[in-house]
Amino acid sequence: MVYSPLNLAMLQFCAGNEPQANLERIAMLCRHLSQPVDLIVLPECAFIRGTREAMRAQAQIMTPDNPVLRFFGTTARRFRAWLLAGSMIEKTKDGHFYNTALLFSPSGNLHVRYRKTHLFRVNLGSGKLVDERHLYEAGNQLVMTEIRGWQTGLAMCYDLRFPEVFRAFRRAGAHLFLVISNFTQGNSPEHWEMLNRVRALENQCFLVNVNQVGGGVGESFPSCGESMVVGPWGEVICRAPYSAEGLWYATLDPRQLQRTRERIAPLTHIPYPPPRLVRVPPDVKNR
């Protein structure tokens, strides 16, 4: 069990089609941090959010001298905080593309990368499809790391709809899920709170999910904001507004985690071997 509280800031903003403007916006918001924090979290597509062509054109090769990585590393070092720098389109040397989340340590080093594993696909009707597979490939690894003693699983947006991801983290000892999103107003915003709370509740973990807000240039659907922190009992601890940019703060208390898991421990109540599924045939006579 962890013993130190974790102070964090959620940076909710509206990224657009111009990477330099997005970086300047991030720098400006970070300068307004009103208290020391251990962790700063940015949303998915923080570097660029827009048309497929623009995002592909700004794909980054992850080399040590990459100026974008240097910017985020300098930001982490300046505030002496862990920085989950949202995500950007990564281009590998052999020409593959991924939606990649970047976690920097307080020393400014790129600590870990997570390539989004579940790619969003939806049929909006009238022949309109949204399919992230046209932009990048799926990663093939889930990623956990430790942040100030907190065992932490990293996830991105559509991953939230797959409970297997978060159960795998929990079974591996997770205390905290860090999720970054570009969850849109056209993507069932009523699901947003429900999914965040259920993933935290069913695994008895803290969950932080930082979302884009509003519509960036070239973005078909504006994002629904409401970045939130959820406790292990499923309660919303902190929630950003639906339509505002800014910084929102929360402190994660490890004693709350311990109390919740002592109160009820459903993961220890799962029977092994699991119950056998029995399929009963229909009663043909009484159909």
N, C-alpha and C positions, 0 to 999 in steps of 0.2 A: 504494500500500500504506500502511496506517496504521502509526504508529510508537509510539503510547502504549498501554500496557496499560489495560484497562477493568475497574475494580473494581465488582462489582454485588452486590446483595442480592435474593434471592427471598423474598417474603412470602407464605407459604402459610397460608391460614386458612379457616374455615368461615363463610361469610356466610349470613345468614338473612333473614327477612321484614321486619325492622325496620331501616330505613336508618340511623337515629341510632346504634343499637347497633353496626352495622357500622363506621361512621366512628369511633366510640370505640375499637373493637377495633383498627382500623388505626392510630390515633394511639398506642395503648398499645404495640403491637408495634414501631412506628417508634422510640418512646422507648428501646427496648431494643437499638437498633443499637449494636454493640460496636466498630465501626471505621468510619472514613470510607469512603464509597462514592461512585462516580460516577453510579450508576443504581440505582433501586429499582423492582422490578416486582411488581405485584399481579395477582391472577387475574381472569378473566372474571367478570362479575356481582358485582364487589366491593362495589358500592353497595347492591344488593338482589338476593337470590336466593330465589325462592319461587313462589307461585301466579301464574298469568297475570294475574289481576285485580289482585293487589298490585303486580306489576311495572309494569303499565300505569298504575296509579294514581300511581306514583312516577316516571313518565317526566319527564325534565327538558328544558326549553327552554334552549339553550346561549347565554345572554346574559351579558355581562360581570359583571353584578351577581348572578349565580346563586350562592347560598351554598355549594352543593356544589362548584362549580368554585373558589370562593374557598378552601374548606377544602383542596383538593388543591394549589392554587397556593401556599398558605401552607406546607404540608408540604414541597413541593419547595424552597421558598426557605429554610425553616428548616434543612434538611439539606444545602443547596447541592448538590443532586443532581438529575439527570433523574429524573422520576417517570412511569412508565407506570402510570396509576391504574386498571388493570383496565378494566372497561366498565360502562356503564349504559344504560338505555333512553332514547334521545333522541326527543323530540317536536319536530317542526318547526312553524313558525308556520302552515303550511297543513295540519297534521293528519297528517303521515306519521310513522311510528315506525321507529327503527333501533336495532340493538345497536352501540353506538359506543364504541370505545377512545379514551382521552384520554392524550396525552403532554404533560407539562409540563416546561418548561426549568428550570434551577437558579434563574433569576430569578423563577420563579413564574408565568410566562406560559403560557397554553395554546398549545403549539407546533403541534400537528397533531392531527387527528381521523381515525380510520379506522372506517368503517361496514362491519360484517361482510358479506362478499360471498357466502359459501356457507352456506346455512341448513340445519340438521340435520333430516333426516326419516328415521324408522325405523318399521318394522312389527314390533311385539313379539309378534304373534300374539294369538289370542283377541279380535280386534277392537280391540286397544289400539294406537293410533298416537301417535307423538310428532312434531310438525311445528312447527318454529319460525316458519313462515310465518303461523301463526295469531296470533303475537305481534308480529312486526315484518317489515319489508321488507328485501330484500337491497340492500346498497350496490352501486355500479357502478364503484368505483375501487380499485385497489391503491395502497398508500401506502409510499413510501420517504423516509427523511430521514437526516441525519447527526448522530451523537452522538459528540462528542469525536474526530472524524476517522473514525469507523466508519460506513460506509454501511450503513444498517439498514432491513430490510423488516419491516413490521408485519403480523401475522396473528392469527387467532382460531380456536381449537378445531377445528371441522369443516374449516376451510381446510387443515388438516394432511393431509387425505386426498387433496388435489389437487396433484400434483407440479408442474403447470403454473404454479401461483402462485409457487413457490419458484424454479423455473427462470427465470421472468421477472425476479425480484429479482436472481438471480445474473448474468444477462445484462446487467442494468443496473448491475453493479458492486458488488453486496452483499458485505459481510464477515460480517454478523450478521443472524440472523432472531430477532425478538422475538415470541413467541407467548403469548397468554393463553388459559386454558381453564377450562371446567367439564366436564371429561371424566369420565363417571360409571362406577361399577362395573358397571352394566348395559350399558355400551357397549364391550364387548370390551376389558377392561383389558389383556389380553395384547397388544393392538395398540399400546398407549400407547408403550412403550419402542421398539418396532420402528419406528413412524412417525417419532418424533423422531430416532432415529439415522439412518434412511435419508435423511430430508430434509437433514440436515447432511452426511452422507457423499456423497450423489450430487451435491451442489453445492459441496462443500469450503468450507463456512461454519460458523461457530459458530452454535449454536441454543440459545436460552433459552426454556423453556416453563414457565410458572407456573400451577398447577392449584388449583382448590378442593379441599377435603378434607372428608369426612364429608357428612352430609345436613342442609341448612338446613330451616327450617320450611316445610312445603308442598312440599318437593322430593321427587319420586317416587323418585329414585335417588340414593343418596349418591355423592359423587365420590371418585376413587381416589387423590388426592394424588400423591405421587412427582414433584413438580416437579423439573425437571432442567436441567442445562447439558450440552450435547454439543459435542465438539470437531470440527474439520473432517475428522478421520480416522474419525469415527463413534463415538469413545469417549465414555463417560459420565464427565464431569469431576466433577460434583456431583449428588447426588440426595437429595431430602427423603424422609422416611418416608411410608408408606402412610396413616398415621392421625394425624399430629401437626401442630399449628399451630406456626408459628415463623418464624425467619429463617435462611436458608442463604446462604453467601457463596461467591463464585468470582471469580477473576481471569482475564480473557481476554488471552492473550499473542499479539500480532500476529506474533511470530517463528514461532509454531506454524502460523499461517495460511500464512505465506510458505514454510516448509519443506514443508508438505503439498502446496501447489500446485506447488512445484518438483520434488517427488518423482515425482508423476504428474499429468498435466494432461489428463484425459479430455475436457474441454469444448473443447480445441483439436483433438481427434481426430475430431470429428463430421464426416462427409463432407458436402460441399456441391457440387452439389445432393444431397439425401438419397437413399438407395437406393430404387429403385422397387419397390413391392409387386406381386408377381405371384401371382395366384390360380390354382392348378392345379385343374382340374375333377376330380371323383371318377372312379375306374375303375369304371364301372357293372358290368362283367362280374364283378369280384372283390369286390363288396360283401358 
